[in-house]
């Protein structure tokens, strides 16, 4: 059984019962956090970039659990220099792991580390494909991601100001053509306040793609 647990902001825990992957592990200091960093058990940590509300507890979790950090070369290199196991990748690259594979995608956003890039992740876990877009604006090559990968679940920011807002995120869904959508990166602070139900209604009425609005701490079983 494969599950996706929302831990608040842009942090998710993806698991098949054997392998667990945490994305953007901002838990300490996160007003919407649904878990403490010390309670996380995983084999892989995937930070999309080094801004504090995404990188968060990546090093602490990786060092405590022995998990491997998977990210761009700059982010992985920074983690490796702090004593973590790390696997460096870069934009457009794909690599096979024991659970499936990871493809690093573009994300139009700052990296938070000198000389680096922000990224998104397409993760195939035992045949189920999850796209965590990271912090990004809308970009036309999302259509290529949707052509290269049959995305089951697209985790997309809708908060606006720092990332796509709801209107642009609807366009992203149209380009990606996923089976399901999960909004993220909203309502953590007033500056990124949004109505996820309005986004859900817009996507479902316009595109016919089901939107799963998850509360922090909620777990869904993946189809």
C-alpha positions as CSV (number, residue, x, y, z in Angstrom):
1,X,0.0,0.0,0.0
2,X,1.4,3.4,-1.0
3,X,0.5,6.5,1.0
4,X,1.0,10.2,0.9
5,X,1.0,12.2,4.2
6,X,0.8,15.9,4.2
7,X,2.9,17.4,7.0
8,X,2.2,21.1,6.3
9,X,3.3,23.9,3.8
10,X,5.2,21.9,1.1
11,X,6.3,18.9,3.2
12,X,5.0,15.4,2.3
13,X,6.0,11.9,3.3
14,X,5.6,9.4,0.5
15,X,5.8,5.7,1.4
16,X,5.2,2.2,0.2
17,X,5.7,0.6,3.6
18,X,9.3,-0.3,2.8
19,X,10.7,3.0,1.5
20,X,9.8,6.5,2.8
21,X,10.7,9.7,1.1
22,X,10.2,13.1,2.7
23,X,9.9,16.2,0.5
24,X,10.8,19.7,1.7
25,X,11.1,18.8,5.4
26,X,10.3,22.2,6.9
27,X,8.9,21.1,10.3
28,X,10.7,23.0,13.0
29,X,9.3,26.5,13.1
30,X,6.5,25.6,10.7
31,X,3.2,27.0,12.1
32,X,1.3,24.3,10.2
33,X,3.6,21.4,10.9
34,X,1.8,18.1,11.6
35,X,4.9,16.3,12.9
36,X,8.2,16.9,14.7
37,X,11.4,16.4,12.8
38,X,12.6,13.9,15.5
39,X,9.6,11.6,14.7
40,X,10.4,11.3,11.0
41,X,11.7,8.0,9.8
42,X,12.7,7.8,6.1
43,X,15.3,6.5,3.7
44,X,15.4,9.6,1.4
45,X,15.2,13.3,1.9
46,X,14.4,15.5,-1.1
47,X,14.7,19.2,-0.6
48,X,13.7,21.2,-3.7
49,X,16.0,24.1,-2.7
50,X,17.7,25.7,0.3
51,X,15.1,28.4,1.4
52,X,14.3,27.7,5.0
53,X,10.7,26.9,4.5
54,X,11.7,24.0,2.3
55,X,15.1,22.9,3.3
56,X,14.2,23.1,7.0
57,X,15.2,20.0,8.9
58,X,16.8,18.2,5.9
59,X,20.3,17.8,7.5
60,X,19.0,16.9,10.9
61,X,16.7,14.2,9.6
62,X,19.3,12.8,7.2
63,X,22.0,12.6,9.8
64,X,19.7,11.0,12.4
65,X,18.2,8.4,10.2
66,X,21.1,7.8,7.7
67,X,18.7,8.8,4.9
68,X,20.2,9.9,1.6
69,X,19.6,13.5,0.5
70,X,18.7,13.6,-3.2
71,X,18.7,17.1,-4.8
72,X,20.7,19.3,-7.2
73,X,24.5,19.1,-7.1
74,X,24.7,22.3,-5.1
75,X,22.1,21.3,-2.5
76,X,23.3,17.7,-2.2
77,X,26.9,19.0,-2.0
78,X,26.0,21.3,0.9
79,X,24.4,18.4,2.7
80,X,27.3,16.1,2.1
81,X,29.7,18.7,3.5
82,X,27.6,18.7,6.7
83,X,28.0,14.9,7.2
84,X,24.9,13.6,5.3
85,X,24.8,10.8,2.8
86,X,23.9,12.5,-0.5
87,X,23.2,11.7,-4.1
88,X,23.7,14.7,-6.4
89,X,21.5,15.1,-9.6
90,X,20.6,18.0,-11.8
91,X,17.9,19.5,-13.9
92,X,16.6,17.0,-16.5
93,X,18.6,14.1,-15.0
94,X,17.0,10.8,-14.2
95,X,18.4,8.1,-11.9
96,X,17.2,4.6,-10.9
97,X,17.0,3.9,-7.1
98,X,16.0,0.7,-5.3
99,X,12.3,2.0,-5.1
100,X,12.0,3.2,-8.7
101,X,13.4,6.3,-10.1
102,X,13.7,10.1,-9.7
103,X,13.7,12.8,-12.4
104,X,14.8,16.3,-11.5
105,X,12.7,19.0,-13.2
106,X,12.9,22.7,-13.7
107,X,11.5,25.0,-11.0
108,X,11.5,28.7,-11.7
109,X,12.5,30.0,-8.3
110,X,15.7,30.9,-6.4
111,X,17.9,28.1,-5.1
112,X,18.9,29.6,-1.8
113,X,22.5,28.4,-2.4
114,X,25.2,30.2,-4.4
115,X,25.4,29.1,-8.0
116,X,22.5,26.6,-7.7
117,X,19.0,26.0,-9.1
118,X,15.7,25.2,-7.5
119,X,14.1,22.0,-8.7
120,X,11.1,19.8,-8.7
121,X,10.9,16.0,-8.4
122,X,9.2,13.4,-10.4
123,X,9.3,10.3,-8.3
124,X,8.2,6.8,-9.5
125,X,7.7,4.7,-6.4
126,X,6.9,1.2,-7.4
127,X,5.0,2.3,-10.5
128,X,3.1,5.3,-9.0
129,X,4.4,8.6,-10.2
130,X,4.3,11.7,-8.0
131,X,5.4,15.1,-9.1
132,X,6.4,17.5,-6.4
133,X,6.8,20.8,-8.2
134,X,8.7,22.6,-5.4
135,X,8.5,26.4,-5.4
136,X,7.8,27.4,-9.0
137,X,6.1,29.8,-11.3
138,X,4.1,28.6,-14.2
139,X,6.3,27.6,-17.2
140,X,5.3,26.1,-20.6
141,X,7.7,23.2,-20.4
142,X,5.4,21.6,-17.8
143,X,3.7,20.2,-20.9
144,X,6.9,18.3,-21.7
145,X,7.0,16.9,-18.1
146,X,3.5,15.7,-18.7
147,X,4.5,14.1,-22.0
148,X,7.6,12.4,-20.6
149,X,5.9,11.1,-17.4
150,X,2.4,9.8,-16.8
151,X,1.9,11.7,-13.6
152,X,-0.5,10.2,-11.1
153,X,-0.3,12.9,-8.4
154,X,0.8,16.5,-9.0
155,X,1.7,18.4,-5.8
156,X,1.4,22.1,-6.9
157,X,1.9,25.4,-5.1
158,X,-1.0,27.8,-5.1
159,X,0.0,30.4,-2.6
160,X,1.0,33.2,-5.1
161,X,3.5,36.0,-4.3
162,X,6.5,33.5,-4.1
163,X,5.1,30.9,-6.4
164,X,2.2,30.2,-8.8
165,X,-1.2,31.4,-7.6
166,X,-4.4,29.5,-8.1
167,X,-5.1,30.9,-11.6
168,X,-1.6,29.9,-12.9
169,X,-1.8,26.5,-11.1
170,X,-4.9,25.7,-13.0
171,X,-2.9,26.3,-16.2
172,X,-0.2,24.0,-14.8
173,X,-2.7,21.2,-14.4
174,X,-3.8,21.7,-18.0
175,X,-0.2,21.3,-19.1
176,X,0.8,18.4,-16.9
177,X,-2.4,16.3,-17.3
178,X,-2.1,14.4,-14.0
179,X,-4.7,11.9,-12.6
180,X,-5.0,13.8,-9.4
181,X,-3.8,17.2,-8.0
182,X,-2.8,18.2,-4.4
183,X,-2.4,21.9,-3.7
184,X,0.4,23.0,-1.3
185,X,2.3,26.1,-0.2
186,X,-0.7,28.1,0.9
187,X,-2.2,29.5,4.1
188,X,1.0,28.9,6.2
189,X,1.2,32.7,6.6
190,X,-1.2,35.5,5.6
191,X,0.9,36.6,2.6
192,X,0.1,33.3,0.9
193,X,-3.5,32.9,2.0
194,X,-5.7,31.2,-0.6
195,X,-9.0,29.3,-0.8
196,X,-8.1,25.7,-1.8
197,X,-11.8,24.8,-2.3
198,X,-12.1,27.5,-4.9
199,X,-9.0,26.1,-6.7
200,X,-10.5,22.6,-6.5
201,X,-13.8,23.7,-8.0
202,X,-12.0,25.6,-10.8
203,X,-9.8,22.6,-11.7
204,X,-12.5,20.0,-11.5
205,X,-15.1,22.0,-13.5
206,X,-12.7,23.2,-16.2
207,X,-10.4,20.1,-16.5
208,X,-12.2,17.2,-14.9
209,X,-9.1,16.4,-12.8
210,X,-9.9,15.5,-9.1
211,X,-8.3,17.8,-6.5
212,X,-7.4,16.4,-3.1
213,X,-7.3,19.2,-0.5
214,X,-5.3,17.7,2.3
215,X,-5.2,19.0,5.9
216,X,-1.8,18.9,7.7
217,X,-1.5,15.4,9.2
218,X,-3.9,13.8,6.7
219,X,-2.8,10.7,4.9
220,X,-4.3,9.4,1.6
221,X,-3.9,6.0,0.1
222,X,-2.6,6.3,-3.5
223,X,-4.5,4.5,-6.2
